[in-house]
């Protein structure tokens, strides 16, 4: 009885070889390789192979040649074709690959005709090295040198040049030392096939670079590369930094054949020793008994003839219980008749079968195992035996599941992450195109979520995200996807959408679920969300466009006041582009001296005298023209520019006030609006002190106008800052009173001198009795608190008379004067004196 030696390459060779004639243009040869998803093409003449062009050969060509695409493949191919006989074993073929330093070998039959093609990847997939791969981590084969890198600003020819001179089949594309993609020989063939060599490096690279931790097993890495149809993986350390690249070539070059050959040699020796001597038989039995893998030998009817001790350990059946039983004793029933039919057909054809299978222990527990079945010819008894060698891969499956989970699911919420969302979206787009259905992408951003993290801590924020995720999952249909792509951003993918009614129903359910309070230990929180939606095919037909447009719609919902929903529109996109343009212009506006200030006088109703002015910031851009303040000021706050701009306004205004005093005008007070961001991102006291000192302006001539929004997030800090400023003689005004939160408890905590009545209350006077009563109440309350009142937006005599009657202290508005530039205001002051 002898054991079959290493399997023949005939069982794994690719028989359907892609061939072409010597005069075929390069572009057509590349298209053939892309169409058939193969890495090489054989050049034949008169049915005789004369050369080969592979993905590796793509590095040898001149990408600057004008006639490159039309060049005949015979001028670019590698010749002659490296070939081997189809009678070689798999181990012998692996040796030939290492010896010749190639990745493809032509396989010839006994007559010298082309039998098929064999690649390194075929050898790695079919060598019986699962145990070795399982026992070793990817770090063990990591090249000692750093991976070849190139900056994303470089050109494609530069990248190819670097790959060529460094003899590398891939190069990592980096942006500020962070990997953003990978360019491989396979990408170059794709570019040639599609005539896209003129594109930039960032447009043609494969992205993102798929990375795995260095602790992943070689077996899991190989499985992942097979599933994703790739040849390269990035390897990262515990902090996520890139350590290097591995490829199929690295796996093949570093497999320790000694272990595998030792087992195979033992099996061969066992077969020979069974015939030669009882001593050799004893040695073979000792080897089998010492094996950590379970071994079971059956006859042609599946009756168990022998088992080793590891079999009993793994299955729970003793040797006495197993012998004479059918191998179905340990069958789990998970594999159907078709599975076993295919398995035995392969054993009859090739003499071996290998794969993953589920079996059952004596306890009833079902477990996964890696099984290899080898046909053994017993010449002495003229019968066929079958040896099954198996190992328990429960832990490996668990590790692979963990790795798969880390790669595709958010560890906090257990929702699909960005990568899995993109995968599902690509499938959904293909299905929608085929079935003529629509689909929708909904971006959800939790309003003011940062405030929860800042005030209650990140643990509370994480709990909120988990509860929100659970609620949103209950709002969608089966087949829809709820994913978390980062921070508090959640994306819904809705499939099979025939009209927007379905979208609106799901969005309404989401709003209803989010309106309910969230309980965190002893706290009860209420949150809102802004949602934006893009729909295929109206708002885009590819992933990036749909994601971008949904994001644009979501930001439009935020700018519209939050806690709302927006469908994407072309007009919205135009506004988004306009905003982007304004952003870039606004960043240099201060440097280009594009800001200027107008001043609106304040009139004291007691003696009709100008006693102060409000400084109003204006922006005139050379391209955009005069930009309204309600457009550029919120944008400056979002971009973090308002601190520098606010400091400039303070300095300019104090200088102008000093100028009026120097001209001999009666002292007037200047009011400057202060943003909430100036309290959070700068030290306001320093900006004020610097402005007063540089202008040599006494503090009593400066009034700071704040809004109720300044007090919402950190009222104590704001109150302390205002108290320090007021103690120096600076007055404080509350602007737009009554339009925000209007908390009387906040009014009590902060130092104030004036309450400004918002113009929206003045518009209805004298027609609207509600506006009249509100204004009357604000003035009465302010006076009872010892505060003066300033009415904004006074535009007619009836409003003025009503305010006089109520005892309002000051007014400002178009009825008296529009905002004026410094020169015209100076003339007005001069006229008042005369």
LINFENJO-V605917 format. One record per pair of residues at least 24 apart in sequence whose C-alpha atoms are under 6 Angstrom apart, sorted by sequence separation. I is the first residue (numbers start at 0). GAP is how many residues later the second one is. D is the distance in Angstrom with one decimal. If there is no record, write none. Layout:
BEGIN
I:GAP:D
I:GAP:D
END
This chain:
BEGIN
18:24:5.6
52:24:4.6
82:24:5.5
148:24:5.8
150:24:6.0
180:24:6.0
181:24:5.2
209:24:6.0
210:24:5.5
301:24:5.5
350:24:5.1
368:24:5.1
529:24:6.0
594:24:4.6
51:25:5.3
180:25:5.5
301:25:5.6
367:25:5.7
593:25:5.9
50:26:5.9
51:26:5.3
180:26:4.4
367:26:5.8
593:26:5.7
50:27:5.5
180:27:4.9
181:27:5.8
331:27:4.5
529:27:5.6
702:27:5.8
706:27:5.8
50:28:4.4
179:28:5.8
180:28:4.7
330:28:4.9
331:28:4.8
529:28:5.7
701:28:5.6
702:28:4.7
703:28:5.0
704:28:4.6
705:28:5.3
706:28:5.1
50:29:5.0
51:29:5.8
329:29:5.6
330:29:5.7
699:29:5.0
702:29:5.6
704:29:5.8
705:29:5.7
49:30:5.7
50:30:4.6
329:30:5.0
698:30:5.3
699:30:5.1
704:30:5.8
672:31:6.0
673:31:5.9
698:31:5.1
718:31:4.9
529:32:5.3
668:32:4.4
669:32:5.3
670:32:4.4
671:32:5.1
672:32:4.6
673:32:5.4
529:33:4.9
531:33:5.7
668:33:5.7
669:33:5.9
670:33:5.6
671:33:5.8
753:33:5.3
755:33:5.8
758:33:4.9
474:34:5.8
528:34:4.9
529:34:5.1
530:34:4.7
531:34:4.8
532:34:4.9
533:34:5.4
675:34:4.3
752:34:5.2
753:34:4.7
754:34:4.9
755:34:4.6
756:34:4.7
757:34:5.7
758:34:4.5
474:35:5.9
527:35:5.2
531:35:5.8
532:35:5.9
642:35:5.3
753:35:5.5
755:35:5.7
756:35:6.0
646:40:5.7
650:40:4.4
654:40:4.9
649:41:5.9
653:41:5.9
26:42:5.0
445:42:6.0
25:43:5.2
444:43:5.9
25:44:5.9
444:44:4.9
24:45:4.7
25:45:5.7
155:45:5.1
315:45:5.9
443:45:5.8
24:46:5.3
25:46:5.9
154:46:5.6
314:46:4.4
315:46:5.2
443:46:5.0
24:47:4.5
25:47:5.3
443:47:6.0
23:48:5.4
24:48:5.7
442:48:4.7
22:49:4.9
23:49:5.7
441:49:5.5
441:50:5.0
21:51:5.8
440:51:5.8
21:52:4.7
440:52:5.0
412:53:5.1
439:53:5.9
439:54:5.0
438:55:5.6
438:56:4.6
611:56:4.7
613:56:5.8
614:56:5.9
438:57:5.7
610:57:5.0
611:57:4.4
612:57:5.0
613:57:4.6
614:57:5.5
437:58:5.6
438:58:5.0
611:58:5.6
436:59:5.4
437:59:4.6
437:60:5.7
416:66:5.6
415:67:4.7
416:67:5.4
417:67:4.8
414:68:5.1
416:68:5.4
138:75:5.0
9:76:5.6
137:76:5.6
136:78:5.5
137:78:6.0
136:79:5.4
137:79:5.8
7:80:6.0
8:80:5.5
136:80:4.1
137:80:5.2
7:81:4.2
8:81:5.2
135:81:5.6
136:81:5.3
446:81:5.6
6:82:5.7
7:82:5.7
135:82:6.0
446:82:5.1
5:83:5.8
6:83:5.9
133:83:5.6
445:83:4.3
444:84:5.6
132:85:4.7
133:85:5.1
444:85:5.4
132:86:4.6
298:86:4.7
443:86:5.8
297:87:5.8
443:87:4.6
297:88:5.3
442:88:5.5
296:89:5.5
442:89:5.2
296:90:4.4
441:90:5.5
295:91:5.8
441:91:4.3
295:92:5.1
440:92:5.5
294:93:5.6
440:93:5.4
294:94:4.6
439:94:5.8
293:95:5.6
439:95:4.4
293:96:5.2
438:96:5.8
146:97:5.1
292:97:5.6
438:97:5.2
145:98:5.7
292:98:5.0
437:98:5.3
16:99:5.9
14:101:4.4
13:102:5.4
12:103:6.0
13:103:5.3
12:104:6.0
12:105:5.3
58:105:5.7
442:107:5.8
442:108:5.9
123:128:5.8
55:129:6.0
54:130:5.3
54:131:5.7
29:159:5.9
30:162:4.7
29:163:4.8
26:165:5.9
26:166:5.2
604:204:5.8
604:205:5.6
603:206:4.5
602:207:5.4
602:208:5.3
601:209:5.6
601:210:4.8
599:219:4.1
598:220:5.0
597:221:5.5
598:221:5.2
597:222:5.1
597:223:4.6
2:264:5.8
2:265:5.0
2:268:5.1
1:269:3.6
0:270:5.1
1:270:5.6
2:373:5.4
0:376:5.7
0:377:4.0
0:378:5.2
END
